[in-house]
Amino acid sequence: MSVNDVVMQSYGRCCASTSFFDDFYQTFLASSAEIRDKFQNTDMPAQKQLLRQGILNLVLYARGLPPTKLKALAESHSRHRLNIEPHLYELWLDALLKTIDAHDRDSDRTVLRAWEQVLSKGIEVIKTGY
């Protein structure tokens, strides 16, 4: 099974959990005061839907989808818009991996490494747009 397939199956198991996205944001917001400040006036229900789609876009990019949506995300997160500095993606990825590990009943080192490998490709596209 390819790393992309491992991640897609894992993501399906995570999305089946009703608290996956809530738990992610709890972990992510707890990781840094800088992160908490960025989300101060955020519509969190809408943000959770954006996150669901954003993760899927990262996974689909690794599967060969053109980077169009990731480049749009990079633009919205650039220094000229939301100003999401590149180092913050490390905190995002760390919080996501912790949340996946807690919600995917089949999570292990191999699954988490697959996630890291798959997401890193798209995260680089987003960081380059900063």
Backbone as a ProteinNet text record, in pm:
[ID]
protein_1_A
[PRIMARY]
MSVNDVVMQSYGRCCASTSFFDDFYQTFLASSAEIRDKFQNTDMPAQKQLLRQGILNLVLYARGLPPTKLKALAESHSRHRLNIEPHLYELWLDALLKTIDAHDRDSDRTVLRAWEQVLSKGIEVIKTGY
[TERTIARY]
85.9	0	89.4	56.6	137.1	114.3	207.4	191.3	65.5	33.3	-88.3	-213	-214.7	-329.4	-338.1	-223.8	-220.6	-283.4	-245.3	-295.3	-444.7	-488	-631.4	-716.5	-673.4	-749	-747.1	-632	-620.5	-710.1	-710.9	-793	-940.5	-979.9	-1118	-1154.1	-1064.3	-1090.2	-1096.4	-1008.7	-1008.8	-1137.6	-1180.3	-1300.8	-1426.3	-1420.5	-1534.6	-1554	-1449.1	-1457.3	-1523	-1626	-1697.9	-1614.9	-1510.8	-1433.4	-1294.1	-1264.3	-1129.8	-1088	-1170.4	-1132.2	-1132.3	-1226.3	-1224.5	-1095.9	-1060.2	-939.8	-813.3	-814.1	-698.9	-681.4	-788.9	-775.3	-742.4	-791.4	-754.4	-603.3	-549.8	-406.2	-325.7	-370.9	-299.2	-297.4	-410.2	-417.2	-336.4	-326	-247.8	-97.4	-59.3	83.2	160.1	90.2	162.6	68.6	115.4	38.5	26.3	128	124.5	10.3	-9.2	-119.3	-253	-265.3	-391.2	-426.7	-326.9	-351	-404.9	-351.7	-393.7	-540.7	-591.8	-728.1	-828	-787	-869.6	-1010.3	-1022.8	-1154	-1202.9	-1172.2	-1203.5	-1337.5	-1413.7	-1537.8	-1493.9	-1487.3	-1429.3	-1510.2	-1643.7	-1713	-1675.5	-1666.4	-1625.2	-1479.1	-1396.3	-1253.7	-1234.1	-1315.6	-1304.4	-1338.3	-1434.5	-1466.2	-1350.7	-1289.6	-1173.7	-1057.6	-1039	-932.3	-957.5	-1080.9	-1116.2	-1078.3	-1114.7	-1084.9	-936.3	-873.3	-730.8	-645.4	-676.1	-601.7	-622.1	-745.3	-773.6	-695.2	-688.1	-611.1	-462.6	-408.5	-268.1	-247.2	-340	-330.6	-345.4	-441	-462.9	-345	-281.1	-161.9	-52.8	-33.6	67.1	32.5	-96.7	-141.1	-133.5	-93.7	-74.7	-165.5	-255	-341.3	-254.6	-284.2	-206.4	-213.7	-113.3	-106.4	-196.4	-293.4	-377.8	-437.2	-501.8	-566.9	-463.1	-350.2	-246.1	-183	-170.9	-116.1	-213	-342	-442	-433.7	-415.2	-399.3	-271.6	-165.6	-39.3	-59.1	-134.2	-160.2	-239.7	-342.9	-425	-347.5	-247.6	-168.6	-37.2	-14.8	112.2	128.9	248.4	279.1	189.4	131.3	45.5	-99.8	-136.3	-276.2	-283.4	-293.3	-305.6	-172.2	-62.6	71.7	100.9	80.8	112.4	258.3	343.7	487	521.4	622.9	656.6	681.2	739.5	768.7	640.8	528.6	403.5	350	392.2	346.8	403	517.6	572.7	480.7	430.7	337.4	206.3	161.8	39.6	53.3	164.2	186.2	199.3	269.8	286.3	150.6	67.7	-65.8	-151.9	-140.6	-219.6	-176.2	-47.3	1.5	-41	-36.7	-82.9	-231.8	-308.3	-452.7	-483.4	-412	-428.9	-396.9	-287.4	-247.7	-355.2	-422.4	-526.8	-658.4	-683.5	-815	-815.1	-701.1	-694.7	-660.3	-755	-734.4	-619.4	-582.7	-473.3	-342.6	-338.4	-218.8	-99.6	13	140.7	249.7	374.8	483.8	479	443.1	437.5	329.9	213.5	103.4	143.1	199.4	237.2	348.7	444.8	549.7	490.6	391.9	325.3	258.7	188.6	124.5	228.7	336.1	438.9	497.1	523	578.9	481.6	355.5	254.2	227.6	209.4	175.5	291.1	412.5	529.7	541.5	504	512.1	425.3	302	210.2	242.7	289	326.9	439.6	531.3	639.9	585.3	483.6	420.9	363.4	296.8	233.4	341.3	443.8	550.3	625.3	639.9	710.9	634.3	502.2	422	422.2	489.8	489.8	555.7
-119	0	123.9	221.1	343.4	431.9	522.5	615.1	698.5	732.8	810.6	732.1	603.1	519.3	505	488.6	478.8	604.9	721.3	848.1	864.1	831.5	844.8	757.5	635.2	546.6	598.3	646	702.5	825.3	910.8	1031.7	995.4	893.5	847.2	804.4	732.1	689.6	810.2	908.5	1029.1	1109.8	1125.7	1204.2	1137	1007.2	935.3	970.5	1025.6	1067.9	1205.4	1217.3	1345.2	1455.9	1420.1	1523.6	1546.8	1486.1	1497.7	1643.5	1722.6	1860.5	1948.2	1925	1997.4	1966.7	1839.4	1799.8	1855.5	1858.4	1918.1	2062.9	2141.2	2283	2302.1	2216.6	2225.9	2205.6	2106	2077.8	2189.4	2232.6	2335.5	2468	2510.2	2637.9	2633.8	2516.7	2502.4	2504.9	2491.8	2478.8	2610.8	2724.3	2851.2	2970.3	3070.1	3194.7	3263.5	3250.4	3309.6	3248.9	3119.3	3051	3100.8	3104.8	3151.4	3292	3379.4	3516.3	3516.9	3429	3424	3382.7	3307.7	3255.3	3330.4	3442.6	3515.2	3547.4	3594.5	3635.3	3543.3	3414.9	3318	3250.3	3233.8	3154.9	3008.5	2946	2811.9	2704.7	2705.2	2603.9	2613.3	2734.6	2751.9	2709.8	2742.1	2707.4	2555.8	2483.6	2336.3	2279	2338.5	2294.3	2326.4	2442.7	2478.8	2383.1	2346.4	2251.6	2116.1	2068	1939	1940	2047.5	2058.2	2081	2158.6	2187.1	2062.2	1978.2	1852.5	1767.2	1759.3	1681.2	1735.8	1867.7	1927.3	1892.2	1889.6	1850.3	1704.9	1618.7	1476.6	1457.1	1526	1512.4	1567.4	1671.6	1723.9	1616.9	1548	1441.3	1327.4	1313.5	1209.7	1256	1380.6	1427.2	1540.1	1585.7	1697.9	1823.1	1906.9	2030.6	2117.5	2199.6	2278.5	2401.4	2411.2	2531.1	2571.9	2479.2	2512.5	2544.6	2475.3	2503.3	2640.5	2678.8	2811.9	2921.2	2894.7	2990.2	2998.9	2884.6	2881	2955.1	2934.1	3004	3154.8	3199.8	3343.4	3397.6	3324.8	3373.1	3370.9	3283.1	3272	3351.6	3422.2	3492.6	3611.1	3667.5	3784.3	3902.4	3903.1	4014.5	3998.8	3879.7	3855.7	3813.5	3682.9	3636.5	3635.3	3646.7	3651.1	3528.4	3410.9	3286.5	3252.9	3279.8	3261.8	3114.2	3085.9	2946.6	2856.2	2908.4	2821.3	2768.4	2835.1	2792.2	2661.3	2627.7	2502.4	2380.4	2397.1	2286.6	2257.6	2362.1	2344.9	2283.9	2327.1	2273.8	2124.7	2087.2	1946.8	1863.1	1913.5	1840.8	1818.4	1922	1908.9	1811.4	1815.7	1724.9	1580.2	1555.1	1418.4	1364.9	1449.7	1407.8	1372.5	1452.8	1430	1304.2	1283.7	1161.3	1040.2	1047.4	934.7	902	1004.6	983.9	932.7	961.8	929.5	813.8	781.1	670.3	543.2	454.4	330.4	246.8	267.5	192.4	271.8	383.3	467.2	395.2	409.4	361.5	446.8	414.1	495.3	502.5	391.3	386.7	480.3	479.4	567	713.2	744.9	884.1	931.5	843.8	879.6	903.7	822.4	841.1	978.2	1013.1	1145.2	1256.1	1244.6	1348.7	1362.1	1249.6	1249.7	1312.7	1274.3	1323.8	1473.1	1515	1654.9	1750.5	1704.1	1790.7	1846.3	1767.9	1814.8	1938.6	1933.4	2045.8	2161.8	2131.2	2238.1	2321.8	2257.2	2331.6	2429.5	2387.8	2477.6	2600.7	2577.6	2687.3	2779.8	2720.3	2801.2	2885.5	2830.8	2903	3029.7	3027.6	3144	3253.6	3231.5	3331.3	3460.5
0	0	0	-84.5	-93.2	30.1	53.8	166.2	147.8	22.7	-3	36.7	8.4	46.5	198.4	262.7	409.7	470.2	416.9	469.7	441.6	321.9	289.6	382.1	406.2	494.8	638.4	681.1	815.2	829.7	727.6	733.5	740.9	669.4	677.8	819	883.6	1022.3	1115.6	1094.4	1178.4	1158.9	1035.6	1007.4	1061.9	1084.3	1141.8	1289.6	1350.1	1490	1496.4	1577.7	1585.7	1651.7	1723.6	1793.9	1734.5	1620.6	1562.7	1542.6	1475.6	1444.8	1569.9	1661.8	1789.7	1865.8	1871.2	1944.9	1879.2	1745.1	1677.2	1721.6	1716.3	1749.9	1897.4	1982.4	2124.3	2139.7	2071.8	2077.3	2012.1	1894.7	1820	1895.2	1945.6	2018.5	2147.8	2207.9	2331.2	2303.8	2176.8	2145.2	2150.8	2143.6	2136.2	2154.1	2226.1	2239.4	2104.2	2020.9	1887.4	1804.7	1819	1748.8	1803.9	1934.5	1995.7	1946.9	1937.4	1889.4	1745.8	1661.6	1520.7	1507.2	1604.6	1595.9	1683.8	1740	1834.8	1784.3	1662.6	1610.5	1499.4	1512.5	1407.3	1432.9	1328	1330.4	1328.3	1445.4	1455	1381.2	1381.4	1300.2	1151.1	1099.5	960.1	941.8	1039.6	1033	1028.8	1103.2	1102.7	965.8	897.5	760.7	665.3	681.7	600.2	625.1	751.2	785.4	719.5	727.5	666.3	518.6	448.5	305.8	281.3	367.3	351.3	363.5	460	475.2	350.7	305.3	184.6	64.8	51.3	-58.2	-49.3	72	89.8	47.5	86.2	52.7	-99	-158.5	-302.6	-382.9	-332.9	-399.3	-403	-291.9	-285.9	-381.6	-412.8	-506.7	-652.1	-676.2	-812.4	-856.7	-769.8	-805.2	-824.6	-923.4	-940.8	-814.2	-791.7	-667.7	-664.5	-751.6	-762.3	-627.8	-558.7	-430.9	-323.4	-326.7	-227.5	-252.2	-376.9	-407.6	-362.5	-375.6	-325.2	-172.7	-108.2	37.9	77.7	1.5	28.5	20.6	-79.6	-95.2	23.7	65.5	177.9	309.5	320.6	443.2	435.7	324.7	303.6	398.5	395.2	480.6	447.8	327.5	285.6	329.3	374.5	412.1	559.6	585.8	724.9	799.6	726.9	784.9	874.2	817.3	888.7	857.7	953.7	933.4	915.7	832.5	800.4	921.1	1028	1143.5	1209.7	1189.3	1252.7	1194.3	1072.6	1012	1084	1148.6	1228.3	1346.8	1409.9	1521.9	1472.4	1355.3	1295.4	1268	1206.1	1173.3	1299.9	1398.6	1524.4	1592.3	1597.2	1658.1	1579.3	1447	1364.3	1386.9	1390.1	1411.9	1549.1	1649.6	1783.4	1780.7	1709.9	1702.5	1621.5	1513	1433.7	1519.8	1592.6	1677.4	1780.6	1829.4	1930.8	1870.2	1743.3	1684.3	1585.1	1528.4	1432.1	1508.1	1517.1	1594.1	1538.3	1411.9	1350.1	1344.8	1414.2	1410.9	1473	1405.9	1457.9	1392.4	1415.8	1361	1208.7	1146.6	1000.4	947.1	1010	967.5	987.4	1101.3	1129	1036.3	1004.8	909.6	771.1	733.3	603.5	598.5	705.3	711.9	696.6	770.8	767.6	626.8	562.6	427.9	327.9	335.7	241.9	262.5	386.6	412.6	387.6	410.3	394.6	254	154.5	15.3	-4.2	41	25.2	116.5	236.2	330.2	270.3	199	134.6	30.9	-43.4	-141.4	-70.4	41	115.8	175.6	234.2	294.6	190.4	71.7	-35.2	-74.6	-56.6	-91	13.4	123.8	229.6	181.7
[MASK]
++++++++++++++++++++++++++++++++++++++++++++++++++++++++++++++++++++++++++++++++++++++++++++++++++++++++++++++++++++++++++++++++++

